[in-house]
Amino acid sequence: MNAPTHAINWLVGWWLVLAAFATGAAIGLFFHRPDFLGGYDAFRRRILRLGHIALAALGMLNVIYAISPWPVAGLATATGASIGFIVGGIAMPAVCFLTAWREGFRHLFFIPVVALMFAVVCTLIGGAS
């Protein structure tokens, strides 16, 4: 039986994938320039690419979570996992993009990391048996 929270992960997941396509198209317009954001090996360019990939990967993870089965006894952990995957899926690319803009935002990476770790632990504790 699917917990009611799974529907929001499905929706957020597909929005994140769409955002990945849009940001990929936007930044792809400039990737051909060798000096774009300081060159291929520049921190700003690498962290921007990471944000783009995080949108796609964490969007897909939210969709996978949305269609995963949960036993009735796992509803509390299902809600925790759902929230963790959503917060992590939104916060990780946001922190990447903000860090590409101002490097000081890198200190916020603990937010998506903790949220995603929490989601995985909740999934492991309450997942389908």
Buried (B, 14 or more C-beta within 10 A) or exposed (E): EEBEBBEBBBBBBBBBBEBBEEBBEEBEEEBEEEEBBEEEEBEBBBBBBBBBBBBBBBBBBBBEBBEBEBBEEBBEBBBBBBBBBBBBBBBBBBBBBBBBEEEEBBEBBEBBBBBBEBBBBBBEEBBEE
